[in-house]
Amino acid sequence: MGDGGKCRDVVRLLADYLEHQLPADEHAALERHLERCQRCVTQLRTYQSTVSLLRSLREDELPPELRLRLKAFVDARCRN
């Protein structure tokens, strides 16, 4: 990860980081960044909370409009 876009890289790699899917060097670089970037730590915690909440819900518990908006949001994030 280059220094210039490190925070953007962190956001892009959060899912793989939490699922332990990053190569060891990227994982270590991301952890070094998290040690000194409170903004990214906050982003990580928010992401963890969101994933945890979503995993606790069954799809049929979500109103259809929320389900569509959530899918659109996730799809847009995955493209970035």
ChimeraX commands (.cxc) that place a marker at each C-alpha (Angstrom):
marker #1 position 0.00,0.00,0.00 radius 0.5
marker #1 position 1.44,3.35,-0.98 radius 0.5
marker #1 position 1.33,6.18,1.57 radius 0.5
marker #1 position -0.75,8.51,-0.61 radius 0.5
marker #1 position -3.88,6.41,-0.78 radius 0.5
marker #1 position -3.41,4.34,2.35 radius 0.5
marker #1 position -6.77,5.20,3.96 radius 0.5
marker #1 position -8.61,4.41,0.72 radius 0.5
marker #1 position -6.71,1.14,0.51 radius 0.5
marker #1 position -7.68,0.25,4.07 radius 0.5
marker #1 position -11.38,0.77,3.37 radius 0.5
marker #1 position -11.10,-1.33,0.22 radius 0.5
marker #1 position -9.35,-4.16,2.10 radius 0.5
marker #1 position -11.47,-4.30,5.27 radius 0.5
marker #1 position -13.53,-7.33,4.29 radius 0.5
marker #1 position -10.47,-9.37,3.30 radius 0.5
marker #1 position -8.63,-8.20,6.43 radius 0.5
marker #1 position -11.42,-9.29,8.75 radius 0.5
marker #1 position -11.78,-12.62,6.97 radius 0.5
marker #1 position -7.99,-13.18,7.14 radius 0.5
marker #1 position -7.77,-13.34,3.35 radius 0.5
marker #1 position -4.92,-10.87,2.80 radius 0.5
marker #1 position -1.38,-11.93,1.95 radius 0.5
marker #1 position 0.86,-11.67,5.04 radius 0.5
marker #1 position 2.71,-8.56,3.82 radius 0.5
marker #1 position -0.52,-6.64,3.08 radius 0.5
marker #1 position -2.01,-7.75,6.40 radius 0.5
marker #1 position 1.06,-6.50,8.27 radius 0.5
marker #1 position 1.09,-3.19,6.36 radius 0.5
marker #1 position -2.59,-2.65,7.10 radius 0.5
marker #1 position -2.04,-3.34,10.81 radius 0.5
marker #1 position 0.86,-0.88,10.90 radius 0.5
marker #1 position -1.41,1.73,9.34 radius 0.5
marker #1 position -4.18,1.00,11.87 radius 0.5
marker #1 position -1.70,1.54,14.73 radius 0.5
marker #1 position -1.36,5.20,13.79 radius 0.5
marker #1 position -4.63,6.10,12.03 radius 0.5
marker #1 position -7.60,6.50,14.35 radius 0.5
marker #1 position -9.83,7.37,11.40 radius 0.5
marker #1 position -9.27,3.95,9.84 radius 0.5
marker #1 position -9.68,2.21,13.21 radius 0.5
marker #1 position -13.08,3.90,13.51 radius 0.5
marker #1 position -13.94,2.77,9.98 radius 0.5
marker #1 position -12.88,-0.79,10.86 radius 0.5
marker #1 position -15.04,-0.83,14.00 radius 0.5
marker #1 position -18.02,0.55,12.09 radius 0.5
marker #1 position -17.56,-2.08,9.40 radius 0.5
marker #1 position -17.28,-4.85,12.02 radius 0.5
marker #1 position -20.46,-3.64,13.75 radius 0.5
marker #1 position -22.36,-3.46,10.47 radius 0.5
marker #1 position -21.27,-6.93,9.39 radius 0.5
marker #1 position -22.16,-8.34,12.80 radius 0.5
marker #1 position -25.59,-6.72,12.72 radius 0.5
marker #1 position -26.30,-7.88,9.18 radius 0.5
marker #1 position -25.25,-11.44,9.98 radius 0.5
marker #1 position -27.66,-11.47,12.91 radius 0.5
marker #1 position -30.62,-10.52,10.68 radius 0.5
marker #1 position -32.51,-12.89,8.47 radius 0.5
marker #1 position -33.22,-11.56,5.01 radius 0.5
marker #1 position -36.98,-11.84,5.52 radius 0.5
marker #1 position -36.70,-9.51,8.56 radius 0.5
marker #1 position -35.64,-6.60,6.33 radius 0.5
marker #1 position -38.27,-4.47,4.62 radius 0.5
marker #1 position -38.00,-4.88,0.81 radius 0.5
marker #1 position -37.02,-1.23,0.27 radius 0.5
marker #1 position -34.22,-1.45,2.84 radius 0.5
marker #1 position -33.00,-4.71,1.30 radius 0.5
marker #1 position -32.77,-3.04,-2.15 radius 0.5
marker #1 position -31.04,0.07,-0.78 radius 0.5
marker #1 position -28.58,-2.04,1.18 radius 0.5
marker #1 position -27.79,-4.17,-1.86 radius 0.5
marker #1 position -27.25,-1.03,-3.98 radius 0.5
marker #1 position -24.95,0.41,-1.30 radius 0.5
marker #1 position -22.88,-2.77,-1.01 radius 0.5
marker #1 position -22.66,-3.15,-4.80 radius 0.5
marker #1 position -21.44,0.45,-5.13 radius 0.5
marker #1 position -18.82,-0.06,-2.39 radius 0.5
marker #1 position -17.57,-3.26,-3.98 radius 0.5
marker #1 position -16.98,-1.48,-7.28 radius 0.5
marker #1 position -14.74,1.12,-5.60 radius 0.5
marker link #1:1,2 radius 0.2
marker link #1:2,3 radius 0.2
marker link #1:3,4 radius 0.2
marker link #1:4,5 radius 0.2
marker link #1:5,6 radius 0.2
marker link #1:6,7 radius 0.2
marker link #1:7,8 radius 0.2
marker link #1:8,9 radius 0.2
marker link #1:9,10 radius 0.2
marker link #1:10,11 radius 0.2
marker link #1:11,12 radius 0.2
marker link #1:12,13 radius 0.2
marker link #1:13,14 radius 0.2
marker link #1:14,15 radius 0.2
marker link #1:15,16 radius 0.2
marker link #1:16,17 radius 0.2
marker link #1:17,18 radius 0.2
marker link #1:18,19 radius 0.2
marker link #1:19,20 radius 0.2
marker link #1:20,21 radius 0.2
marker link #1:21,22 radius 0.2
marker link #1:22,23 radius 0.2
marker link #1:23,24 radius 0.2
marker link #1:24,25 radius 0.2
marker link #1:25,26 radius 0.2
marker link #1:26,27 radius 0.2
marker link #1:27,28 radius 0.2
marker link #1:28,29 radius 0.2
marker link #1:29,30 radius 0.2
marker link #1:30,31 radius 0.2
marker link #1:31,32 radius 0.2
marker link #1:32,33 radius 0.2
marker link #1:33,34 radius 0.2
marker link #1:34,35 radius 0.2
marker link #1:35,36 radius 0.2
marker link #1:36,37 radius 0.2
marker link #1:37,38 radius 0.2
marker link #1:38,39 radius 0.2
marker link #1:39,40 radius 0.2
marker link #1:40,41 radius 0.2
marker link #1:41,42 radius 0.2
marker link #1:42,43 radius 0.2
marker link #1:43,44 radius 0.2
marker link #1:44,45 radius 0.2
marker link #1:45,46 radius 0.2
marker link #1:46,47 radius 0.2
marker link #1:47,48 radius 0.2
marker link #1:48,49 radius 0.2
marker link #1:49,50 radius 0.2
marker link #1:50,51 radius 0.2
marker link #1:51,52 radius 0.2
marker link #1:52,53 radius 0.2
marker link #1:53,54 radius 0.2
marker link #1:54,55 radius 0.2
marker link #1:55,56 radius 0.2
marker link #1:56,57 radius 0.2
marker link #1:57,58 radius 0.2
marker link #1:58,59 radius 0.2
marker link #1:59,60 radius 0.2
marker link #1:60,61 radius 0.2
marker link #1:61,62 radius 0.2
marker link #1:62,63 radius 0.2
marker link #1:63,64 radius 0.2
marker link #1:64,65 radius 0.2
marker link #1:65,66 radius 0.2
marker link #1:66,67 radius 0.2
marker link #1:67,68 radius 0.2
marker link #1:68,69 radius 0.2
marker link #1:69,70 radius 0.2
marker link #1:70,71 radius 0.2
marker link #1:71,72 radius 0.2
marker link #1:72,73 radius 0.2
marker link #1:73,74 radius 0.2
marker link #1:74,75 radius 0.2
marker link #1:75,76 radius 0.2
marker link #1:76,77 radius 0.2
marker link #1:77,78 radius 0.2
marker link #1:78,79 radius 0.2
marker link #1:79,80 radius 0.2
view
